[in-house]
Amino acid sequence: MHSTLIVARMSPGDGDDVAKLFSDFDATDMPHLMGTRRRQLFSYRGLYFHLQDFDAEDGGEAIEAAKTHPSFVRISADLKPFIQAYDPDTWRSPADAMAQRFYHWSAR
């Protein structure tokens, strides 16, 4: 399984709106097309954390393939009023907002 964690900024009161957008998105065939196994959204003091687990080792390839799908383009546009880049000066793509894992443990 492959996981990604996107870090961005979100106003504390926008969680319900963002959750609704993802609830509608996840009710489509897009999670299957992207190989998404699980999505979790977190907020903490104006920060937004989007943890996504994929079936494949490299979920990035599946996302790249799905980026031009109309549903993916739509949710990206719909999230813009709610989610801002953590560092707008360096943001060029979602890859610029992905946290780098430096430790991992799991039960066998």
C-alpha positions in Angstrom: 0.0 0.0 0.0 1.1 3.6 -0.8 0.1 6.6 1.3 0.3 10.3 0.6 -0.2 13.2 3.0 -1.0 16.6 1.6 -0.5 19.6 3.9 -2.2 22.9 3.2 -4.1 25.7 4.9 -7.8 25.8 5.6 -10.0 28.0 7.7 -11.3 26.1 10.7 -14.9 26.6 9.7 -14.6 25.1 6.3 -14.3 21.5 7.3 -17.9 20.6 6.6 -17.8 22.1 3.1 -14.6 20.2 2.2 -16.0 17.0 3.7 -19.1 17.3 1.6 -17.1 17.9 -1.6 -15.0 14.7 -0.9 -18.1 12.7 0.1 -19.7 13.5 -3.3 -16.4 12.8 -5.1 -15.8 9.5 -3.3 -19.4 8.4 -4.2 -18.3 8.3 -7.9 -16.0 5.9 -9.7 -13.0 8.2 -9.1 -11.6 6.4 -6.0 -11.6 3.2 -7.9 -9.9 4.7 -11.0 -7.2 6.3 -8.8 -6.7 3.1 -6.7 -7.7 4.9 -3.5 -8.3 2.5 -0.6 -8.9 5.1 2.1 -9.1 8.9 2.5 -8.9 10.8 5.8 -9.1 14.5 6.3 -7.8 16.3 9.3 -7.5 19.9 10.5 -5.5 21.6 13.2 -5.3 25.3 13.9 -5.7 26.4 10.3 -3.9 23.5 8.7 -5.4 20.9 6.5 -4.1 17.3 6.2 -5.3 15.0 3.5 -4.1 11.4 4.1 -4.8 9.0 1.2 -4.0 5.3 1.0 -3.7 3.5 -2.4 -3.8 -0.1 -3.4 -0.7 0.2 -5.5 2.8 0.9 -4.3 2.9 4.1 -6.3 -0.4 5.9 -6.0 1.2 8.9 -7.7 1.0 7.1 -11.1 -2.7 6.5 -10.7 -3.3 10.2 -9.7 -1.3 11.4 -12.7 -3.4 9.3 -15.0 -6.7 10.6 -13.4 -5.7 14.3 -13.2 -7.4 15.1 -16.5 -10.7 13.3 -15.7 -13.6 15.8 -15.5 -14.5 14.7 -11.9 -10.9 15.3 -10.7 -10.7 18.7 -12.5 -14.1 19.6 -10.9 -13.1 18.8 -7.3 -9.8 20.6 -7.7 -11.7 23.7 -8.8 -14.4 23.3 -6.1 -11.7 23.0 -3.4 -9.9 26.3 -4.3 -12.1 28.5 -2.2 -11.4 26.4 0.9 -7.8 25.0 0.5 -4.8 27.2 0.1 -1.2 26.2 -0.5 0.9 25.9 2.6 3.6 27.9 0.9 2.2 29.7 -2.1 5.6 30.9 -3.2 6.8 27.4 -3.9 3.6 25.6 -4.9 3.5 24.4 -8.5 1.5 21.1 -8.1 0.1 18.9 -5.4 3.5 17.2 -5.2 4.8 20.4 -3.6 2.4 20.0 -0.7 3.1 16.4 0.1 4.8 15.6 3.3 7.8 13.3 3.2 7.5 10.3 5.4 10.7 9.7 7.5 9.5 6.9 9.7 7.1 4.0 9.4 6.1 1.1 11.5 3.3 -1.5 11.2 2.3 -4.6 12.9 3.0 -7.8 11.0 
